[in-house]
Amino acid sequence: MAFPLATTTPKAAGLRPEPLAALTAMIERHVKEGTYPGCQIALARNGKLALFKTFGNARVDAKPVKAKADTLWLLYSNTKVITASALWLLAERGHFGFTDPVAQHLPGFGKNGKEAITILQLMTHQGGFPSAEIQPPAWADHKKLAADVCDIQLEWAPGSKVLYHPLAAHWVAAALIEAVTGRDFRDFIKAEILKPLGLDDEIYIGLPKAKQARAAIMYDPAEKGAGPKPRSPENSTAWWEAGVPGGGGYGTARGMAAFYQMLLGKGALGRKRIFSPRTLEYAIRNYTGDRVDEYMGMPMHRGIGPHLRGTTATIRGMGSFAHPLTFGHGGVGSSYCWADPASGVSFAYVTNCRIPDPWHSWRLDRISNFVHAAII
């Protein structure tokens, strides 16, 4: 299937060239200096792809492998929005409401005091179990996965805090999808969302063996006198195939920019509609107000999947210049994808090195601000 977005030029899309030149120059400098081996960016507006560029190398171990247009990049927590979209679809089809307790639809989840946790609390990082971990044996054995998420212990009262759940909440979401549909969550996302959109070769939740050669290797930053170090378990077959629902998806930047164009299109990409406009209006709103996310140290304005810019002084990843309704998500130390309803712009920035704060947040703010400054 052809890529679902037509192409245009930045000028025709109403984008100023100077900030985009500065954006490209910054990324080229990062790659040249060895800050990260490779990168890919995509910028779309009003249903058209206006900018798509690939930089550097996908792999730099024994022999460098140049990054290409079809290189698949680890999305880390950008995956959360894709997983959340499956829940939007199931709610739209009447399988549950977001104010329902998870345990009403996932048998056994009410153990250990979790009976009252709602799907909304689960997906807005208010579930109460941010430190819980699902171990690798459950990645492939989904009967064990269902049992393991039911065994999760609470750390604090659900709803009493906003505190980012890095992976556990979305493993629960995956088990919920499987309990409701009787289908592997990875298959459901591919068949019901990615394939209809024409993005099933651009975004993967669960990377099959035939596509694993396209995956960029994820690295830790180079140490003095040595090159970047491949991360574990992110570069293993088990990780690639697991489709870790809170942080293990893979995709191209253009695929993510197109997915966010669908969200800007109120559930439609081109002539294909996946969601109703009201479903997305419900999902992409601020459910946590200006409450501080205690993991992030700032308000994150959580929706059911993405978070919003809001009007607080700071925000992660989407750029301080962003319109208050801009929404998106990031990937730890490496990436961010977002969309701006005020302008029709979506942007995806993905790299293959996990760099800690404060530099990570510093560069994301500048990179996104270049895009915002280009919008006219």
VMD Tcl script that draws the C-alpha trace (Angstrom):
set ca {
  {0.00 0.00 0.00}
  {1.26 3.49 -0.85}
  {2.19 5.83 1.97}
  {-1.05 7.58 2.96}
  {0.19 11.17 2.88}
  {0.81 13.08 -0.34}
  {4.03 15.09 -0.41}
  {4.46 18.82 -0.61}
  {7.20 21.37 0.00}
  {7.69 23.30 3.22}
  {6.98 26.55 1.35}
  {3.73 25.24 -0.09}
  {2.77 24.05 3.39}
  {3.23 27.54 4.81}
  {6.44 26.87 6.70}
  {9.28 29.37 7.05}
  {12.59 28.04 5.71}
  {14.93 29.70 8.23}
  {13.79 27.82 11.37}
  {13.72 24.55 9.44}
  {17.28 25.17 8.24}
  {18.30 25.77 11.86}
  {16.55 22.55 12.89}
  {18.40 20.53 10.26}
  {21.72 22.16 11.12}
  {21.31 21.32 14.82}
  {20.62 17.65 14.06}
  {23.52 17.45 11.60}
  {25.78 18.92 14.30}
  {24.57 16.39 16.87}
  {25.29 13.49 14.52}
  {28.69 14.87 13.46}
  {29.72 15.35 17.09}
  {28.64 11.79 17.92}
  {25.86 12.82 20.31}
  {23.66 10.19 18.70}
  {24.45 7.92 15.73}
  {21.31 8.59 13.70}
  {18.05 10.47 13.53}
  {14.93 10.87 11.45}
  {12.42 13.71 11.34}
  {9.09 14.20 9.60}
  {6.86 17.25 9.42}
  {3.34 17.13 8.01}
  {0.59 19.70 7.64}
  {-3.04 19.44 6.65}
  {-2.73 15.90 5.32}
  {0.54 16.34 3.41}
  {4.13 15.39 4.23}
  {6.18 18.58 3.98}
  {9.58 17.44 5.30}
  {11.15 14.01 5.76}
  {14.89 13.63 6.42}
  {17.14 10.86 7.67}
  {20.55 11.46 9.26}
  {23.55 9.33 10.21}
  {23.66 5.63 10.99}
  {21.10 3.11 12.18}
  {23.82 0.80 13.51}
  {27.46 1.49 14.42}
  {28.67 -1.75 15.95}
  {31.10 -3.81 13.81}
  {30.26 -2.06 10.55}
  {28.19 1.12 10.33}
  {24.79 0.76 8.66}
  {23.47 3.99 7.24}
  {19.97 4.96 8.31}
  {17.43 4.92 5.47}
  {13.92 6.17 4.84}
  {12.45 2.82 5.92}
  {14.61 2.40 9.04}
  {12.47 1.54 12.05}
  {13.30 3.46 15.24}
  {12.49 2.42 18.78}
  {9.61 4.64 19.82}
  {9.93 3.97 23.54}
  {6.95 5.66 25.24}
  {5.61 7.14 22.02}
  {4.19 3.59 21.86}
  {1.76 4.50 24.64}
  {-0.36 6.60 22.29}
  {-0.65 3.74 19.78}
  {-1.68 1.33 22.55}
  {-4.15 3.86 23.95}
  {-5.75 4.20 20.54}
  {-6.85 0.56 20.74}
  {-8.70 1.38 23.94}
  {-10.37 4.39 22.28}
  {-11.62 2.07 19.55}
  {-12.93 -0.53 21.97}
  {-14.73 2.13 24.00}
  {-16.26 3.55 20.81}
  {-17.51 0.07 19.92}
  {-19.19 -0.21 23.30}
  {-16.96 -2.77 24.99}
  {-16.41 -0.58 28.05}
  {-16.48 2.97 29.36}
  {-13.37 4.71 30.60}
  {-14.95 5.23 34.02}
  {-15.46 1.46 34.38}
  {-13.18 -0.37 36.81}
  {-10.50 -2.32 34.99}
  {-11.49 -5.37 37.04}
  {-14.97 -5.32 35.50}
  {-13.43 -6.36 32.16}
  {-10.14 -8.02 33.16}
  {-10.96 -10.98 35.44}
  {-8.78 -11.14 38.55}
  {-7.40 -7.62 38.33}
  {-9.18 -6.60 41.53}
  {-6.64 -8.53 43.64}
  {-4.50 -6.66 46.16}
  {-6.89 -3.74 46.51}
  {-7.06 -2.85 42.80}
  {-10.79 -3.44 42.37}
  {-11.72 0.25 42.08}
  {-9.03 1.41 39.62}
  {-10.80 2.81 36.57}
  {-9.55 2.56 33.01}
  {-9.29 6.36 33.03}
  {-7.04 6.31 36.10}
  {-4.97 3.53 34.53}
  {-4.36 5.52 31.36}
  {-3.72 8.91 33.00}
  {-0.96 7.66 35.32}
  {-3.09 7.64 38.46}
  {-3.32 3.86 38.92}
  {-1.07 3.61 41.95}
  {1.59 1.10 40.81}
  {4.30 3.01 38.87}
  {7.17 0.76 39.96}
  {5.56 -2.56 39.00}
  {7.44 -4.61 36.43}
  {6.35 -7.33 34.03}
  {9.22 -9.73 33.50}
  {10.33 -11.12 30.10}
  {8.70 -14.57 30.49}
  {5.30 -12.83 30.30}
  {6.17 -10.91 27.13}
  {5.53 -13.97 24.98}
  {3.26 -15.99 27.30}
  {0.11 -13.88 27.45}
  {-1.68 -16.24 29.82}
  {1.14 -15.50 32.25}
  {0.85 -11.80 31.36}
  {-2.80 -11.73 32.47}
  {-1.89 -13.47 35.73}
  {1.09 -11.18 36.38}
  {-0.80 -7.93 35.89}
  {-3.49 -9.19 38.24}
  {-0.80 -9.83 40.88}
  {0.47 -6.23 40.79}
  {0.65 -4.61 44.23}
  {-0.51 -1.04 44.93}
  {2.01 1.56 46.09}
  {-0.50 4.30 46.88}
  {-4.23 4.93 46.67}
  {-5.43 5.11 43.04}
  {-6.34 8.63 42.02}
  {-4.44 10.25 44.90}
  {-1.43 11.17 42.76}
  {-0.36 11.75 39.20}
  {2.88 9.81 38.82}
  {4.11 8.47 35.51}
  {3.87 4.68 35.12}
  {6.74 3.84 32.71}
  {5.53 0.39 31.59}
  {3.20 -1.40 33.99}
  {-0.05 0.46 33.23}
  {0.21 -0.30 29.53}
  {0.87 -3.99 30.16}
  {-2.45 -3.89 32.02}
  {-3.97 -2.14 29.00}
  {-2.62 -4.90 26.72}
  {-4.14 -7.58 28.97}
  {-7.42 -5.64 28.97}
  {-7.47 -5.54 25.15}
  {-6.93 -9.29 25.05}
  {-9.58 -9.99 27.69}
  {-12.18 -7.93 25.83}
  {-11.39 -9.07 22.27}
  {-9.95 -12.57 22.68}
  {-7.14 -11.46 20.34}
  {-3.44 -10.78 20.85}
  {-3.16 -7.04 21.50}
  {-0.46 -6.73 18.84}
  {-2.65 -8.34 16.21}
  {-5.62 -6.19 17.20}
  {-3.65 -2.94 16.86}
  {-2.23 -3.95 13.49}
  {-5.50 -5.22 12.02}
  {-7.89 -2.59 13.38}
  {-5.75 0.57 13.37}
  {-2.43 0.45 11.54}
  {-3.41 -1.60 8.49}
  {-6.59 0.36 7.71}
  {-4.56 3.56 7.89}
  {-1.91 2.20 5.52}
  {0.72 2.42 8.27}
  {1.27 -1.28 8.95}
  {4.73 -1.19 7.32}
  {5.61 2.11 9.03}
  {4.66 1.36 12.66}
  {4.99 -1.98 14.46}
  {3.82 -3.10 17.88}
  {5.69 -6.39 17.82}
  {8.43 -6.48 15.19}
  {8.37 -9.74 13.16}
  {11.60 -11.49 12.24}
  {11.30 -10.45 8.61}
  {11.44 -6.77 9.62}
  {14.07 -6.86 12.35}
  {16.94 -5.99 10.01}
  {15.27 -2.61 9.51}
  {15.48 -1.78 13.23}
  {17.93 0.86 14.35}
  {20.02 -0.31 17.28}
  {19.41 1.69 20.47}
  {22.53 2.92 22.27}
  {23.66 4.57 25.46}
  {25.85 7.68 24.94}
  {29.50 7.20 24.06}
  {31.91 7.28 26.97}
  {35.31 8.89 26.77}
  {37.56 6.80 24.54}
  {34.78 4.46 23.44}
  {31.85 4.41 21.08}
  {28.17 4.25 21.97}
  {27.14 1.11 23.84}
  {24.18 -1.02 22.64}
  {21.43 -1.23 25.23}
  {19.91 -4.38 26.69}
  {17.25 -5.74 26.40}
  {16.16 -3.28 23.71}
  {18.30 -4.89 21.01}
  {17.14 -8.46 21.58}
  {14.79 -10.58 19.50}
  {12.58 -11.04 22.57}
  {12.17 -7.26 22.91}
  {11.55 -6.69 19.21}
  {8.84 -9.34 19.06}
  {7.20 -8.49 22.40}
  {5.76 -5.17 21.24}
  {6.08 -3.84 24.81}
  {2.88 -1.76 24.90}
  {4.28 1.08 26.97}
  {7.65 1.40 25.28}
  {8.56 -1.19 22.65}
  {6.97 -0.08 19.41}
  {9.02 0.70 16.30}
  {8.28 3.14 13.56}
  {9.45 5.63 10.99}
  {9.19 9.35 11.64}
  {6.89 9.74 8.64}
  {4.67 6.96 9.98}
  {4.31 8.75 13.30}
  {3.70 12.12 11.63}
  {0.95 10.44 9.58}
  {-0.60 8.81 12.66}
  {-0.77 12.23 14.30}
  {-2.27 13.67 11.12}
  {-5.07 11.15 11.62}
  {-5.56 12.50 15.14}
  {-5.65 16.05 13.77}
  {-8.13 14.82 11.16}
  {-10.51 13.90 13.99}
  {-10.06 10.20 13.39}
  {-9.62 10.10 9.61}
  {-6.56 9.87 7.39}
  {-7.42 10.62 3.79}
  {-10.65 8.78 3.05}
  {-10.20 6.23 5.84}
  {-11.94 6.93 9.13}
  {-10.93 4.93 12.22}
  {-12.48 6.96 15.05}
  {-15.38 9.34 15.45}
  {-14.46 12.98 16.14}
  {-16.16 12.84 19.55}
  {-14.09 9.83 20.58}
  {-10.89 11.78 19.98}
  {-12.25 14.88 21.68}
  {-12.87 12.70 24.73}
  {-9.46 11.01 24.62}
  {-7.33 14.07 23.92}
  {-8.31 16.37 26.74}
  {-6.65 17.34 30.00}
  {-7.82 15.01 32.76}
  {-5.21 15.96 35.37}
  {-5.40 19.75 35.20}
  {-2.31 21.46 36.55}
  {-1.58 18.73 39.10}
  {2.14 18.00 39.19}
  {3.23 14.64 37.81}
  {5.57 13.66 40.63}
  {7.81 11.65 38.28}
  {8.25 14.57 35.86}
  {8.28 17.33 38.46}
  {5.80 19.47 36.50}
  {2.18 19.41 35.36}
  {1.79 17.11 32.35}
  {-1.90 17.70 31.50}
  {-2.58 14.00 30.90}
  {-5.04 12.76 28.31}
  {-5.90 9.13 27.59}
  {-2.61 8.42 25.81}
  {-1.10 11.76 24.80}
  {-0.54 14.73 27.08}
  {-1.24 18.36 26.25}
  {0.89 21.50 26.29}
  {-1.46 23.56 28.44}
  {-0.43 27.01 29.66}
  {2.02 26.16 32.44}
  {5.49 27.65 32.20}
  {7.22 24.41 31.24}
  {6.32 21.22 29.41}
  {8.33 18.24 28.26}
  {9.27 17.70 24.66}
  {6.66 19.57 22.65}
  {8.39 22.93 22.89}
  {7.64 25.85 25.17}
  {6.35 27.81 22.14}
  {3.64 25.22 21.46}
  {-0.02 26.18 21.26}
  {-1.82 25.17 24.49}
  {-3.82 22.48 22.65}
  {-0.73 20.80 21.16}
  {-0.61 17.16 22.23}
  {1.84 14.29 21.94}
  {4.23 12.02 23.78}
  {7.92 11.30 24.07}
  {10.28 8.38 24.23}
  {12.74 8.27 27.10}
  {15.97 10.09 26.29}
  {15.48 9.85 22.54}
  {12.36 11.16 20.81}
  {9.11 13.11 20.70}
  {6.05 13.16 18.44}
  {3.31 15.79 18.60}
  {0.47 17.51 16.78}
  {-0.84 21.08 16.85}
  {-4.59 21.44 16.20}
  {-4.26 25.21 15.74}
  {-2.02 24.86 12.66}
  {-2.62 21.32 11.38}
  {1.07 20.48 11.89}
  {2.38 17.16 13.17}
  {6.05 16.49 13.88}
  {8.09 13.40 14.70}
  {11.72 13.32 15.87}
  {13.32 9.94 16.56}
  {16.92 9.00 17.37}
  {18.81 5.87 18.39}
  {20.56 6.98 21.57}
  {19.02 7.25 25.03}
  {20.47 10.41 26.55}
  {19.56 11.49 30.09}
  {18.29 14.84 31.28}
  {19.00 17.70 31.50}
  {20.42 17.64 27.95}
  {17.59 15.51 26.57}
  {14.87 17.96 27.58}
  {17.01 20.94 26.61}
  {17.47 19.75 23.02}
  {13.85 18.69 22.60}
  {12.63 22.14 23.57}
  {14.87 23.78 20.98}
  {14.09 21.27 18.25}
  {10.33 21.57 18.70}
  {10.55 25.35 18.99}
  {12.23 25.53 15.58}
  {9.17 23.79 14.14}
  {6.75 26.08 15.97}
  {8.71 29.10 14.74}
  {8.39 27.85 11.17}
  {4.58 27.76 11.26}
  {2.84 30.66 9.50}
}
mol new
graphics top color blue
foreach p $ca { graphics top sphere $p radius 0.5 }
foreach p [lrange $ca 0 end-1] q [lrange $ca 1 end] { graphics top cylinder $p $q radius 0.2 }
display resetview
